[in-house]
Amino acid sequence: MEFISKTFPGLEDILADELRNTGARNVTPARRAVYFSGDKSTLYRINYLSRFSVSVLSKIAGFSIRDENDLYRKSLDIGWDSYMSPSDTISVSAVVDSGIFRHSGFAGLKLKDAIADYFRKKSGIRPSVDRESPDIIVNLHISGSSVTVSLDSSGEPLFKRGYRKGTGPAPLNEVLAAAVIRLSGWNTNDILIDPMCGSGTILMEAVMYASSMPAGYFRKSYGFMRWKDYDEALFAEIRERSNKAVKVPENIRVKGYDISAEAVNTSRRNIKAAGFEEIISAEQKDFMELLPEAPSGYLIFNPPYGERMKNEDLTLFYERTGQHLKYHFGNYKACVLSPSAGPVKRIGLKPSARYRLYNGPIECHLLVFELYEGSKKLKNRNIT
Ligand SMILES: C[S@@+](CC[C@H](N)C(=O)[O-])C[C@H]1O[C@@H](n2cnc3c(N)ncnc32)[C@H](O)[C@@H]1O
C-alpha cells in the first residue's frame, strides 16, 4: 500500500528518518510530505507513534486527466464500496495546483459527485456530507494533470495529541514542539528548561520523547477506526506493544517557567492531566531573574513575538534575553524558535545552527546557540 505522511515545511527530513525507524519502506521526502509504503500495521503504527506527521493519507487511486469531466469519469471507476458504505458520511478536501481546475473547491465537488453517483447507481442511496465529523475523509490532490485520491487515515490532525486541557494566547503546535526538541539534539541526561513555557507544550513533548511514549498515547481516535477494514485487534496489539516500551528515564529533569501566573496554571493543568506531575515542574518566574541550577543543560523556548508587546519593548526584550543567556547560562545550549522577520537578531549571539521552520503561516527560525563560559567576556552592549 502507498501512503503519504503530511507535515510542516522544514520537517520533511526528520519525518523521513522517523518513518524509516518505524518500519516504513520506500521512504521518499517531498514538499511538506513524505511518501512511503507498507502494510496496514505500518499505517496504524505510524499514526500512533509519529511525532512529526500531521496526517497520514492512504492512496486509493492515481490517474491523469485532460479536463474537468475526466476527473468525474475516472473517479467513478474507483471501487468505492471497498472503502465505505453508502450510509457513511463523507467530507472531501482538495488541494489543486493545476490549469485544469482554478478552484480546489470545484474539483472537490466533482469528486464528491462521482462518489455520490457511484453509490446511487449501485444501491439507490448516496453518502451524505458531514464536514464536522465525517466517517470517511477523502483527500484529492491534483498537480498539473496528475490526480491522487487518498483517504485520510488520521482523521483529526495528529498534533491533537489528547493531552491539552488548556492553551495560552500563542501555544506552539505539538508537532513543531517535538521537532524543535529533536533538532536541538537534547541529551535526555541533561536538564531541559523552557523558561517561557506558556501552556507547556515543549515540556510535555520532551517527556514523551525521552520516555519513548507514543505521540498518540493520550489520543482516543483515528480516522482509520471508521474504515470498513478496521482491524481492532491489530491496533490494540500495536498499542500494547508500543506502550510496553514506555520508560521514563530515572534522572530526567524537565522544568518550565513563565512570567505569567495564568500560563503556569495552564501548564500545570496539562502536566497533571498527563500524569507528569512527578516529572515536570512549572513555576512563575521572570526569565531575567532565572539562574541555572545545573552547570550545563538545554534551554528550549519560543519567546513572545508580539502578541502582547509593542515593537520597541519586544526589541529590548530580545536584547535582554540575549544578555541574560550570555552572562548566566555559560555551558548551556539555547534553542530559540522565533519568527524570522521579528527582532530575534537582537539577541546578539551567533547561532551555531539555524533551521527554517513554519509556525502555521509564519516563517520562523530555530536558532541554536552554544553558550560558553567565555561568552561572558564577549563585548557587552550597554542595555538598560
Ligand atoms: C509564545 S509564548 C510560549 C508558548 C508556549 N511554547 C506554548 O506552547 O504554549 C511566550 C511565553 O513567554 C512568556 N514570557 C514573556 N515574557 C517573559 C519573561 N520575561 N520571563 C518568562 N516568560 C515570559 C509569556 O507569558 C508567554 O507565555
The ligand as an SDF file (V2000), in Angstrom:
LIG
                    3D

 27 29  0  0  0  0  0  0  0  0999 V2000
    4.9380   32.3480   22.5380 C   0  0  0  0  0  0  0  0  0  0  0  0
    4.5400   32.0320   24.2170 S   0  0  0  0  0  0  0  0  0  0  0  0
    5.1810   30.4140   24.5130 C   0  0  0  0  0  0  0  0  0  0  0  0
    4.1860   29.3780   24.1100 C   0  0  0  0  0  0  0  0  0  0  0  0
    4.4990   28.0040   24.6210 C   0  0  0  0  0  0  0  0  0  0  0  0
    5.6540   27.4020   23.9600 N   0  0  0  0  0  0  0  0  0  0  0  0
    3.2610   27.1000   24.4730 C   0  0  0  0  0  0  0  0  0  0  0  0
    3.3420   26.0920   23.7870 O   0  0  0  0  0  0  0  0  0  0  0  0
    2.2120   27.4340   24.9930 O   0  0  0  0  0  0  0  0  0  0  0  0
    5.6940   33.0390   25.0660 C   0  0  0  0  0  0  0  0  0  0  0  0
    5.5790   32.9810   26.5830 C   0  0  0  0  0  0  0  0  0  0  0  0
    6.6240   33.7870   27.1420 O   0  0  0  0  0  0  0  0  0  0  0  0
    6.1570   34.2940   28.3730 C   0  0  0  0  0  0  0  0  0  0  0  0
    7.0190   35.4130   28.7830 N   0  0  0  0  0  0  0  0  0  0  0  0
    7.0360   36.6830   28.3260 C   0  0  0  0  0  0  0  0  0  0  0  0
    7.9830   37.3910   28.9660 N   0  0  0  0  0  0  0  0  0  0  0  0
    8.5980   36.5570   29.8300 C   0  0  0  0  0  0  0  0  0  0  0  0
    9.6520   36.6950   30.7630 C   0  0  0  0  0  0  0  0  0  0  0  0
   10.2770   37.8600   30.9320 N   0  0  0  0  0  0  0  0  0  0  0  0
   10.0130   35.6340   31.5010 N   0  0  0  0  0  0  0  0  0  0  0  0
    9.3680   34.4430   31.3560 C   0  0  0  0  0  0  0  0  0  0  0  0
    8.3520   34.2530   30.4970 N   0  0  0  0  0  0  0  0  0  0  0  0
    7.9770   35.2840   29.7330 C   0  0  0  0  0  0  0  0  0  0  0  0
    4.7140   34.6740   28.0610 C   0  0  0  0  0  0  0  0  0  0  0  0
    3.9520   34.7690   29.2600 O   0  0  0  0  0  0  0  0  0  0  0  0
    4.2700   33.5240   27.1410 C   0  0  0  0  0  0  0  0  0  0  0  0
    3.6150   32.5250   27.8830 O   0  0  0  0  0  0  0  0  0  0  0  0
  1  2  1  0
  2  3  1  0
  2 10  1  0
  3  4  1  0
  4  5  1  0
  5  6  1  0
  5  7  1  0
  7  8  2  0
  7  9  1  0
 10 11  1  0
 11 12  1  0
 11 26  1  0
 12 13  1  0
 13 14  1  0
 13 24  1  0
 14 15  1  0
 14 23  1  0
 15 16  2  0
 16 17  1  0
 17 18  1  0
 17 23  2  0
 18 19  1  0
 18 20  2  0
 20 21  1  0
 21 22  2  0
 22 23  1  0
 24 25  1  0
 24 26  1  0
 26 27  1  0
M  CHG  2   2   1   9  -1
M  END
$$$$
